[in-house]
Amino acid sequence: MPTAAKLFAAFAFAVVAFFAAEVFKPHMPEGTQFGYFSFVSALIGVVAGWRVMGPDAGRGNWMAVNSGIKTSACAVGLALLIFSTYEMLRLAFRPAYKSPMEAVVGIFELAVEYSISLIAWDVLVVLVVGGALAGLLSEWAARRWN
């Protein structure tokens, strides 16, 4: 059921995910083509905000901060899975993998490679502080319109 808290959480985490993607770009190898990377990340933030943070809103400020950080972590996990799968499919059509099992293992290898680039102080600050603020925003919306 749509609520104001879910709407605000979806919008707030879309903004957090978009800015986290923009901050993440310089940590990738030079010459990487990003395409719609930031916008797909924002869409992932919408889904995570609506499905993870939205139902948790309305339980208090500390719970909102914790749920906001948890939602950021869920969005990162989902983004790693989606972008690693996309990259594996792109590499699979070049024949970079010899078997389907090697391609599936390649998803997790790519996810680990991306997560190593993800562990940079500026990206983590955007995710943690942005997640906490987005959680507080959805908590405010839950209190305001419930």
C-alpha positions in Angstrom: 0.0 0.0 0.0 1.4 3.4 -1.0 2.3 5.7 1.9 3.9 9.1 2.2 6.9 7.5 4.0 7.4 5.0 1.1 7.2 7.9 -1.4 9.7 10.0 0.4 12.0 7.1 1.0 11.9 6.2 -2.7 12.7 9.7 -3.7 15.4 10.2 -1.1 17.2 6.9 -1.9 17.0 7.7 -5.6 19.0 10.9 -4.8 21.4 9.0 -2.6 22.0 6.3 -5.2 22.5 8.8 -8.0 25.1 10.8 -6.1 26.8 7.6 -4.8 27.1 6.5 -8.5 28.5 9.9 -9.5 31.1 9.7 -6.7 31.9 6.1 -7.6 32.7 6.9 -11.2 36.3 8.3 -10.7 37.2 5.1 -8.8 36.7 3.0 -11.9 39.5 2.4 -14.5 40.1 5.2 -17.0 38.1 4.9 -20.2 35.1 3.0 -18.6 31.9 3.7 -20.5 29.1 4.3 -18.0 26.1 4.9 -20.1 23.0 5.1 -17.9 24.9 4.0 -14.8 23.7 6.8 -12.6 20.1 6.6 -13.7 19.9 2.9 -13.2 21.5 3.4 -9.8 18.8 5.9 -9.0 16.1 3.4 -10.1 17.7 0.8 -7.8 17.5 3.5 -5.0 13.8 4.0 -5.7 13.2 0.2 -5.4 15.3 -0.1 -2.2 13.7 3.0 -0.6 10.2 1.8 -1.4 10.6 -1.8 -0.4 13.2 -1.6 2.4 13.0 1.8 4.1 9.3 2.6 3.5 7.9 -0.1 5.7 10.4 0.6 8.5 9.4 4.3 8.8 7.5 5.4 11.8 9.5 3.6 14.6 11.6 6.4 15.9 14.6 8.4 14.8 17.4 6.0 15.8 15.5 3.2 14.1 15.2 5.4 11.0 18.9 6.1 10.9 19.7 2.4 11.2 17.1 1.5 8.6 18.5 4.1 6.3 22.0 2.7 6.5 20.5 -0.8 6.0 18.6 0.4 2.9 21.8 1.9 1.5 23.6 -1.5 2.0 20.7 -3.3 0.3 20.8 -0.9 -2.6 24.6 -1.4 -2.9 24.1 -5.2 -2.9 21.4 -5.1 -5.5 23.4 -2.7 -7.7 26.5 -5.0 -7.4 24.3 -7.9 -8.5 22.7 -6.1 -11.4 25.8 -4.4 -12.8 27.9 -7.6 -12.4 25.3 -9.6 -14.2 25.1 -7.0 -17.0 28.9 -7.0 -17.4 29.0 -10.8 -17.4 26.4 -10.9 -20.2 28.4 -8.3 -22.1 31.6 -10.4 -21.7 29.8 -13.7 -22.5 28.9 -12.5 -26.0 32.6 -11.9 -26.7 33.3 -15.5 -25.7 35.2 -14.6 -22.6 33.8 -17.6 -20.8 34.2 -21.3 -21.8 31.1 -22.7 -19.9 27.9 -21.4 -18.4 29.2 -22.2 -14.9 32.3 -20.1 -15.5 30.0 -17.2 -16.5 27.9 -17.6 -13.3 31.1 -17.6 -11.2 32.2 -14.5 -13.3 29.3 -12.6 -11.8 30.6 -12.9 -8.3 34.2 -12.2 -9.4 33.0 -9.0 -11.0 31.0 -8.1 -7.9 34.1 -8.6 -5.7 36.1 -6.4 -8.1 33.5 -3.7 -8.1 33.1 -3.8 -4.3 36.9 -3.3 -3.9 36.5 -0.1 -5.9 33.5 0.8 -3.8 35.4 0.8 -0.6 36.6 4.4 -0.9 36.0 7.0 1.9 34.0 9.4 -0.3 31.6 6.7 -1.6 31.1 5.3 1.9 30.4 8.8 3.3 27.7 9.4 0.7 26.1 6.0 1.3 26.2 6.1 5.1 25.4 9.8 5.7 23.0 10.0 2.8 21.3 6.8 4.0 20.9 8.1 7.5 19.5 11.5 6.2 17.1 9.7 3.8 16.0 7.5 6.7 15.3 10.5 8.8 13.4 12.1 5.9 11.1 9.1 5.6 10.6 9.0 9.3 9.5 12.7 9.2 7.1 11.9 6.4 5.7 8.9 8.4 5.1 11.1 11.4 3.7 14.0 9.4 1.1 12.0 7.4 0.1 9.2 9.7 
